[in-house]
Amino acid sequence: MRIALAQIQSSTDPAANLGVVEDFGRRAAEAGAAMVLFPEATMCRFGVSLKRVAEPLDGRWASGVRSVAERAGIVVVAGMFCPGDDGRVTNTLLATGPGVEAHYHKIHLYDAFGFNESRTVAPGFDPVLIDVDGVAVGLTTCYDIRFPEQYVELAQRGARVLTVHASWGSGPGKLEQWTLLARARAIDATSIVAAVGQAYPGDDVAAAGPTGVGGSMVCSPTGDVVAAAGADPHLLVVDVDLDSVQQARDTVAVLRNRTEFAQSGRAQSLR
């Protein structure tokens, strides 16, 4: 399966960012990718009022992404913001393209490192999988990556590829943590992890909030980084080995062992 990771640098202009989706989506399709992944906050970078730019899933921006996917004949997964029910917005992934129409609202909100995402963003509650050419793909966003149980749950539901769409905050050790966490989640779920982030925007913009560090990567089910980008905007095209998922699950049977452990009653005894 060939996938593409579009490490972009979003601006505060949704229309301009849609043009970037068009460009990278076309390039990914020309490279033969079945799916192109864009970061969290593709619609508009953090550091400005998200309520001002939020649109419904049938709004102009989301419809524009659907048109990109349709013209290019590729599945596009991109981060946007939608109006919430309580005056906040949702941090949403739109997945659209041939045979795919779904969305995921970020479950774990980034109330960490001095940032309080839950003040303006309402959480989602449901894990989401999509089917791309017969391959189950689980969707996650940024801070989710620090919660391994979500990745295990998606793998137990059948996902072989897990995506992470981030606008990772910069700072000492943050890029190293991003890489370590992506590798760890691949091992936890014995799955391929495709982690795409915003490019590093420079020190002035980075001070506005979690606006990206680069370092997009694809990890094997045994935690090896098989391809990675630097700090700048980049289209990373990778052929992922789906057979390696089952091979890893047969060899390092943590998913099966977890189920067996729970069914044995030993899990109850540890509570």
C-alpha positions as CSV (number, residue, x, y, z in Angstrom):
1,M,0.0,0.0,0.0
2,R,1.4,3.4,-1.0
3,I,0.6,6.3,1.2
4,A,1.7,9.9,1.3
5,L,2.3,12.2,4.3
6,A,1.9,15.9,3.5
7,Q,4.0,17.8,6.0
8,I,2.8,21.3,5.4
9,Q,2.9,24.7,7.1
10,S,-0.6,25.9,7.6
11,S,-1.4,29.7,7.7
12,T,-4.3,31.5,9.2
13,D,-6.1,31.6,5.9
14,P,-8.3,28.6,5.2
15,A,-8.7,29.4,1.5
16,A,-4.9,29.5,1.1
17,N,-4.5,26.2,3.0
18,L,-7.1,24.6,0.8
19,G,-4.8,25.5,-2.1
20,V,-2.0,23.7,-0.4
21,V,-4.2,20.6,0.1
22,E,-5.0,20.8,-3.7
23,D,-1.2,20.9,-4.5
24,F,-0.1,18.2,-2.2
25,G,-3.1,16.0,-3.0
26,R,-2.4,16.2,-6.7
27,R,1.3,15.4,-6.2
28,A,0.5,12.4,-3.9
29,A,-2.0,11.0,-6.5
30,E,0.6,11.5,-9.3
31,A,3.1,9.5,-7.1
32,G,0.6,6.6,-7.0
33,A,-0.5,7.0,-3.4
34,A,-3.9,5.6,-2.3
35,M,-4.1,7.9,0.6
36,V,-2.6,11.3,1.5
37,L,-2.5,12.4,5.2
38,F,-2.4,16.0,6.2
39,P,-1.7,17.4,9.7
40,E,-4.0,18.5,12.5
41,A,-5.1,22.1,11.9
42,T,-4.6,22.0,8.1
43,M,-7.6,24.3,7.8
44,C,-6.0,27.0,10.0
45,R,-3.0,26.9,12.3
46,F,-3.3,27.3,16.1
47,G,-2.6,30.6,17.7
48,V,-5.7,32.5,16.4
49,S,-9.5,32.3,17.2
50,L,-10.6,28.8,16.0
51,K,-14.3,29.7,16.5
52,R,-13.9,32.4,13.8
53,V,-12.8,29.8,11.1
54,A,-14.8,26.8,12.2
55,E,-17.2,25.4,9.6
56,P,-19.6,22.4,9.5
57,L,-18.7,19.2,7.7
58,D,-20.9,20.3,4.8
59,G,-19.4,23.7,4.7
60,R,-17.2,25.4,2.0
61,W,-13.8,24.2,3.3
62,A,-14.8,20.5,3.8
63,S,-16.6,20.5,0.4
64,G,-13.4,21.9,-1.1
65,V,-11.4,19.0,0.3
66,R,-13.9,16.6,-1.1
67,S,-13.5,18.1,-4.5
68,V,-9.7,17.8,-4.2
69,A,-10.1,14.1,-3.4
70,E,-12.5,13.5,-6.2
71,R,-10.4,15.2,-8.8
72,A,-7.3,13.4,-7.7
73,G,-8.9,10.1,-7.1
74,I,-7.2,9.7,-3.7
75,V,-8.3,9.4,-0.1
76,V,-7.6,12.7,1.8
77,V,-7.4,12.9,5.6
78,A,-7.0,16.5,6.8
79,G,-7.5,18.4,10.1
80,M,-10.2,21.1,10.4
81,F,-12.4,22.7,13.0
82,C,-16.1,22.4,13.3
83,P,-18.6,24.3,15.4
84,G,-19.4,22.4,18.6
85,D,-22.7,22.1,20.5
86,D,-21.6,24.1,23.6
87,G,-20.0,27.2,22.0
88,R,-16.6,25.5,21.6
89,V,-15.3,23.9,18.4
90,T,-14.3,20.3,17.6
91,N,-10.8,19.4,16.5
92,T,-11.8,17.2,13.6
93,L,-10.2,15.0,11.0
94,L,-12.1,14.8,7.7
95,A,-11.5,11.6,5.7
96,T,-12.9,11.6,2.2
97,G,-12.2,10.1,-1.2
98,P,-13.0,6.9,-3.2
99,G,-15.3,4.8,-1.0
100,V,-14.5,6.9,2.1
101,E,-16.6,9.5,3.9
102,A,-16.0,9.8,7.6
103,H,-14.8,12.2,10.4
104,Y,-13.1,11.9,13.7
105,H,-13.3,14.3,16.6
106,K,-10.2,14.4,18.7
107,I,-10.7,12.5,22.0
108,H,-7.7,13.6,24.1
109,L,-7.4,17.3,24.3
110,Y,-4.0,19.0,24.8
111,D,-4.2,20.4,28.4
112,A,-0.5,20.1,28.9
113,F,2.8,22.1,28.6
114,G,0.9,25.3,29.5
115,F,-1.7,24.9,26.7
116,N,-5.4,24.5,27.5
117,E,-7.1,23.1,24.4
118,S,-10.3,22.1,26.3
119,R,-11.0,25.8,27.0
120,T,-12.0,26.3,23.3
121,V,-12.3,22.7,21.9
122,A,-14.9,20.1,22.9
123,P,-13.7,16.5,23.0
124,G,-14.9,13.6,20.8
125,F,-15.7,10.2,22.3
126,D,-15.6,7.6,19.6
127,P,-12.6,5.9,17.9
128,V,-12.9,5.9,14.1
129,L,-11.7,3.5,11.4
130,I,-11.9,3.9,7.7
131,D,-11.5,1.4,4.9
132,V,-9.0,2.3,2.1
133,D,-8.8,-0.3,-0.6
134,G,-9.7,-3.0,1.8
135,V,-7.3,-1.9,4.5
136,A,-8.6,-0.8,7.9
137,V,-7.1,2.5,8.9
138,G,-7.5,4.0,12.4
139,L,-7.5,7.7,12.8
140,T,-6.0,9.7,15.7
141,T,-4.9,13.2,16.4
142,C,-1.8,14.7,18.1
143,Y,-2.2,14.4,21.9
144,D,-4.0,11.0,21.4
145,I,-0.5,9.6,20.8
146,R,0.2,9.7,24.5
147,F,-2.7,7.3,25.3
148,P,-1.7,3.8,24.1
149,E,-5.1,2.3,24.9
150,Q,-6.7,4.1,22.0
151,Y,-4.2,2.5,19.6
152,V,-4.6,-0.9,21.0
153,E,-8.4,-0.5,20.7
154,L,-8.2,0.4,17.1
155,A,-5.9,-2.5,16.4
156,Q,-8.3,-4.9,18.1
157,R,-11.0,-3.5,15.9
158,G,-9.0,-4.5,12.9
159,A,-6.8,-1.6,12.0
160,R,-3.5,-2.5,10.4
161,V,-2.5,1.1,9.7
162,L,-2.8,3.8,12.4
163,T,-2.5,7.5,11.5
164,V,-1.5,10.4,13.7
165,H,-2.3,13.9,12.5
166,A,-0.5,16.5,14.6
167,S,0.5,20.1,15.1
168,W,3.1,19.2,17.7
169,G,4.3,21.9,20.1
170,S,8.0,22.8,19.9
171,G,10.4,23.0,22.8
172,P,13.3,21.1,24.4
173,G,13.0,17.4,23.8
174,K,9.6,17.6,22.0
175,L,10.7,16.3,18.6
176,E,12.4,13.4,20.4
177,Q,9.2,12.7,22.3
178,W,7.2,12.7,19.1
179,T,9.4,10.2,17.5
180,L,9.6,8.0,20.6
181,L,5.8,8.0,21.0
182,A,5.1,7.1,17.4
183,R,7.5,4.2,17.6
184,A,6.0,3.1,20.9
185,R,2.4,3.1,19.6
186,A,3.5,1.0,16.6
187,I,4.9,-1.6,19.0
188,D,1.9,-1.4,21.4
189,A,-0.5,-2.1,18.6
190,T,1.8,-4.1,16.3
191,S,0.6,-1.9,13.5
192,I,2.0,0.5,11.0
193,V,2.0,4.0,12.3
194,A,1.9,6.9,9.9
195,A,2.5,10.1,11.8
196,V,2.2,13.4,10.0
197,G,2.9,16.8,11.5
198,Q,3.0,20.4,10.7
199,A,6.4,21.7,9.4
200,Y,8.3,23.9,11.8
201,P,7.2,27.5,11.1
202,G,10.0,29.4,12.6
203,D,10.5,30.7,16.1
204,D,8.2,33.7,15.8
205,V,5.1,31.6,14.8
206,A,6.0,28.7,17.1
207,A,5.6,31.0,20.0
208,A,1.9,31.4,19.2
209,G,1.1,27.8,20.3
210,P,1.6,24.2,19.1
211,T,2.4,25.0,15.5
212,G,4.6,22.1,14.5
213,V,8.1,20.7,14.6
214,G,8.2,18.6,11.4
215,G,9.5,15.0,11.8
216,S,6.7,13.2,10.0
217,M,7.4,9.5,9.8
218,V,6.2,6.0,9.1
219,C,7.0,3.3,11.7
220,S,6.9,-0.5,11.2
221,P,4.9,-2.8,13.5
222,T,8.2,-3.5,15.4
223,G,8.8,0.2,16.0
224,D,11.4,0.9,13.3
225,V,11.3,4.3,11.5
226,V,11.1,3.3,7.9
227,A,10.9,6.9,6.5
228,A,11.0,10.3,8.0
229,A,10.9,14.0,7.0
230,G,13.0,16.9,8.4
231,A,11.6,20.2,9.7
232,D,10.5,21.8,6.4
233,P,7.4,21.3,4.2
234,H,7.8,17.9,2.5
235,L,5.7,15.2,0.7
236,L,6.8,11.9,2.1
237,V,5.7,8.9,-0.1
238,V,6.1,5.5,1.4
239,D,5.2,1.9,0.4
240,V,4.1,0.2,3.6
241,D,4.4,-3.5,4.0
242,L,1.0,-4.7,5.2
243,D,2.2,-8.3,5.5
244,S,4.6,-7.2,8.2
245,V,1.6,-6.4,10.5
246,Q,0.5,-10.0,10.6
247,Q,4.0,-11.3,10.9
248,A,4.6,-9.0,13.9
249,R,1.3,-10.0,15.5
250,D,2.3,-13.7,15.1
251,T,5.7,-13.1,16.6
252,V,5.0,-10.5,19.3
253,A,1.5,-11.6,20.2
254,V,0.6,-8.7,22.6
255,L,-2.8,-8.2,21.2
256,R,-3.7,-11.9,21.5
257,N,-2.0,-12.1,24.9
258,R,-4.0,-9.1,26.1
259,T,-7.3,-10.8,25.2
260,E,-6.2,-14.1,26.7
261,F,-5.1,-12.3,29.9
262,A,-8.5,-10.5,30.2
263,Q,-10.5,-13.6,29.6
264,S,-8.5,-15.6,32.1
265,G,-9.7,-13.5,35.0
266,R,-6.2,-12.5,36.0
267,A,-6.9,-8.9,35.0
268,Q,-9.6,-8.7,37.6
269,S,-7.3,-10.0,40.3
270,L,-4.9,-7.1,39.7
271,R,-7.5,-4.4,40.3
